[in-house]
Structure formats: structure tokens, C-alpha cells
Amino acid sequence: MAVTLIDTSDRIEARNAALTASRLSNVDMRDLAVDDANLSGATFRNVNMTGVRITDANLSDMEIEGVKVTDLFAAWKQLKG
């Protein structure tokens, strides 16, 4: 699969990239935009998720601190009534 990397000063744009098993460490990704990506099996450790927005996502089997996100949503909906 061809990978296109476009270096625009402090930005890199990757299109049609297969980054399976890649590792990012000590990377500043503020204001990062991710669209049409497969993050299945990804692990995030020691990350600042302040202000992160997730929309139109498949959250099945996703866990935060060992708790399934779908269970968190179910409990929230039950509390909300």
C-alpha cells in the first residue's frame, strides 16, 4: 500500500497509510484530526484526552480504566432517566 506523507512544517499528513503496530512516543498531537481510521486493538497510556470528541465511532469492547464504555453509557442513560 502506498503511503503519502506530506510535511508542512510542524504538520504531517498521512493518506492511505497502513501504520499497523506502529508506536508513537512523546508526541504532541494537539488538535489532531483522525477520520476513517481503524484503531481496533490500540492502547493509549499516559495520554491527555482533555477536550477530545469522539463521534460516529464503534465503541464495542472499548475500555477505559478496565470499564467497558458501553456499560458506562448504559449506566449514564439509566441515571439520566
C-alpha positions in Angstrom: 0.0 0.0 0.0 1.4 3.4 -0.9 1.8 5.9 1.8 1.7 9.6 1.2 3.4 11.8 3.9 3.2 15.5 3.4 5.5 17.6 5.7 4.0 21.0 6.2 6.4 22.5 8.7 5.2 21.1 12.0 2.4 19.0 10.5 2.5 15.6 8.8 -0.5 14.4 6.8 -0.7 10.7 6.1 -3.2 9.4 3.5 -4.0 5.7 2.7 -1.3 4.7 5.3 -1.0 1.3 6.9 0.5 2.0 10.3 -0.3 -1.4 11.9 1.8 -2.0 15.0 3.3 1.5 14.8 4.4 3.2 18.0 4.2 6.9 18.8 6.0 8.1 21.9 6.3 11.6 23.4 4.4 13.1 20.5 2.4 16.4 20.8 -0.8 15.7 18.8 -2.9 18.7 20.0 -5.7 19.5 17.5 -5.1 16.1 15.7 -7.9 15.1 13.3 -8.5 11.4 12.7 -11.1 10.4 10.0 -12.0 7.0 8.8 -9.4 5.1 10.9 -9.2 1.6 12.3 -7.9 1.8 15.9 -9.1 -1.7 16.9 -6.7 -3.1 19.5 -4.9 0.2 20.0 -3.7 1.0 23.5 -3.3 4.5 24.9 -1.2 5.0 28.0 -0.4 8.2 29.9 -2.4 10.4 27.4 -4.1 13.8 28.0 -7.6 13.4 26.5 -8.8 16.8 27.6 -11.4 18.2 25.2 -11.3 15.0 23.0 -14.5 14.5 20.9 -15.5 11.1 19.5 -18.4 10.9 17.1 -19.7 8.1 14.8 -17.5 5.5 16.5 -17.9 1.8 17.1 -17.2 1.6 20.8 -17.9 -2.1 21.3 -15.3 -3.8 23.5 -13.6 -0.4 24.2 -12.5 0.0 27.8 -11.4 3.0 29.9 -9.6 2.0 33.1 -10.9 -1.5 32.8 -14.6 -0.5 32.4 -16.4 -1.1 29.1 -17.5 2.2 27.6 -20.8 0.7 26.5 -21.5 -0.2 30.2 -20.7 3.4 31.2 -23.1 4.8 28.6 -25.8 2.3 29.8 -25.4 3.4 33.4 -25.4 7.1 32.4 -28.6 6.7 30.4 -30.2 4.9 33.4 -29.3 7.7 35.8 -30.4 10.3 33.3 -33.8 8.6 33.1 
